[in-house]
Every structure is written in C-alpha cells, then in structure tokens.
Amino acid sequence: MEEYCVVTFHITQHALMFEKVMKELEYPVKLMPVPRQISSSCGTAAKIPCEKKEEILKLCNERQLPTEGFYKIEHKKKRSWF
Amino acid sequence: MDGKRKMFISGGIIGLIATILMKFGNPGNMGFCIACFYRDIAGALGLHRAPVVQYIRPEIIGFIFGAFIIAIAKGDFKPRGGSSPFIRFFLGFFLVIGALMFLGCPLRMILRLANGDLNALTGLIGYLVGIFVGIQFLKKGYTLGRSTEQAKISGYITPAIALVLLIFLLVKPAFIFFSTEGPGSMAAPIALSLIAGIIVGIVLQRSRICTAGGFRDAMLIRDYHFLWGILGIFLVNLIANLVLNFQSFNLGFVGQPIAHNSHLWNFLGMVLAGICSVLLGGCPVRQTILASEGDTDAGITILGVIVGAAFAHNFGLASSGEGPTTNGKIAVIIGLIVVLTTAYSIVKQANQIRYEKKEGVNNA
C-alpha cells in the first residue's frame, strides 16, 4: 500500500509559490494533478511526505503561504477501474 | 492498474469510439467535435440559419447524461458556481470563434491529426502556444475566483437541457432545423451516437481527461498524467482509422474533410482557443463534463460557446473548406485582444490586492 499526502490550493500560483519555498528549504515536494480521490477537478496539488505535515503547515503559516486543504492518500491494493 | 495506463486506456476508448462514429456516418474526422456539435445544435435551434450545419448532436446529450449519472453514483455531483460567470461566458464565446476559424475544437484537432490531416499540426502548434500564453497568467496569479455551493436545482439544469434536446431530436417539431445536406446531414444513427456519447461521458468524468489540462500540466508542472489520455486518444484513433476507415486516411495538407490550409489562421484560431481553454481551466469537452456534474460556471461557459457558434455563422466568422473569411480574421484578432486584456487586468488587480495586504501587515 502506497501512502502519501497532498496539499491543495485555491489557485495555481499558490501551488507554484509553495513549491518554490519548499524546494528552497529542501523539502521533497512534487507538484501533481489533484488526486482523483479528493476531487473531480483537475487543479494542481503538491505531494509531500506525511511525516512532515506539522512542520510544513507551520511553515505555511509563518510564511503566509495560502493553502486550501491537506489530504492523506491511501492506495488500496485492489482498485476498481473507476 | 497504474495511473498512466488507466489514462491511456480511457483516451483509447474515446479514440476508438470516434472512429466508429465516423465509420457509421459522422462527418470526416468528426467522430467528436465539441465546438462543431454545439454549433450544429445552435443551428438546429434556429440561433443561426446556416442550412448545412443544423442538427441536434446526440453525442452531446450522451456526454451530459453519462457524466451526470456517474457523478451522482460516485458522489461527484456538487451544484456550485459563482466564479466570474460573465467572464466565463465570453471566454467560451471567443473560444468557439477561434475553434471555428480552425474548424474544430481541440479534441477534433487530435482526431484530424490521427487521420492524416497535417493542418491539425499547425493548429496544435497554435494551441500549445495559446496554452503557454495562458500559463504565464496562471503563474502571475490569474484566477476567476472561488465557486461556492449552490442550490441543488441549479445542478440539474444542464441535464434537463440535455433531456429537452433529446425530446426535440426524437419528436422533430417543425421549429427545429435539420440539415438535408452538408456536414449537418452526416450523422451516425441516433441510438449509436447517444450510447457512444454516454460511454465517453462516463470515461471523461472518471478520468478527467482534458486536452488543455494535459498540455498545461506538462508545461507548467512537468506532470504527464493527463497527457497519457491525449496520447491514448491519438494513437488508438490513428490505428482504428487505419483498420476501419482506411479509404479515408489521407496524409497531407490538401483535400482534407471540413478543413482548410490557411496556416496562419489555423494557427491563430487555435492560439485563441488555447488561451481561452487555460483561462477557463478546461477545453470545451471538459466544460461539458463539469457542467454535467453540477458546475454552473461551466454551464454558463457552454452557453457562451453556443451563442459564440451562432454568431460565428450569423456574422460569417466561421471558416469553410474554402478557407477563413475576412470577418472571421477580424473576430479572431478582436478575441485575442479581449481575452488578453481580461487576463492582464485580472492579474494586475490580484497583485495590487496582495501588495496592499502586505503593506497593511508591515504597517501594523
């Protein structure tokens, strides 16, 4: 079972700002489409390691990085086609 | 199954069905064409009177039903709206002006390319340039604002319109126009088109495939998830065309069905379509699916597309096999100016607000 966490944003620019700051601080971050499990929209989210959640959320607060939500994604082994 | 393969197969189903629809009577390289289909619907409703492009395309009705039903079943149906609907209307309006300059929405562009029409390559380059331009605005803070939850009934309006269209199609009242010649008269049987539309609507809703989103993510965040879907549409459609429609496969620029080879205007038309698609957050097919799952902003966008398509024929803006019209060229230029001005103004205002907020914090 693969597990990861994502941060979502209201607008694309916020995702890019988030990525820039996290990369500067050498956090492993990767931008990706919002996972299907969260939403039927096709915006941009940032994939981050779940164990860094608290640190990252604190950082966002300090640096005034606007975010929308925080989600944990669990891939079940048996996935239906839909 | 991993995401890429799922995307590729989803796209492949769309590509295959497009070939089948063409085989059974849809116009050349027009298994699907969202811009053309809305244009045909506008014509059938008498919003324009170009006699060769009037038909209530069952594929559109199917898309809406398919996406609506699966969205309800899977809990994706969420009536919402209020994200700059008026701006979206005009982005939809100019999107279709650009698409009808080229003679096809981005989806048909891929299908044209997969049947050998190299004019679609010029269109594709234009579309990519348009997406690139749109991305620059996204990077600078472009947004149409958040949508909020709306009354449940608002989400049922799009499927209700589809139902009314289906009744018109079956009952054929005297006030509905049906082409007796030209592309509007060429169509696969109603039941086949409808079922094909429903299947593709379901696939599109689940996979979220979007031509604009695929190229946008590849350029903006180097993510190729949705691009696999586009590749699936192209490759499967190409192979299926070679097997099932070999006599119509024609590699080159000349003699292509419902196309012209004015390179500059194919290019510029799709630049306009690309910019509008990125600014809207999705190409016409994606807007149709979003509207079906309760997004009333996408519903307004579709109204913009239908009205734009009607104007395109009333004012002689749409191209034909003979090439673009002078009016069409002027309209595309105006469209480019209008959408760029709109996007620039939004970005400028957004940055102004952010700047003032920061100032406020510093002074506090």
Interface residues (C-beta under 8 A of the other chain):
Chain A: H10 I11 T12 Q13 A15 L16 L31 M32 P33 R36 S40 S41 C42 G43 T44 Q64 R79 W81 F82
Chain B: M1 K6 I70 A71 K74 D76 L138 K139 K140 G141 Y142 T143 R146 Q205 R206 R208 C210 G213 D217 L220 I221 R222 D223 H225 F226 G281 G282 R286 E293 V361
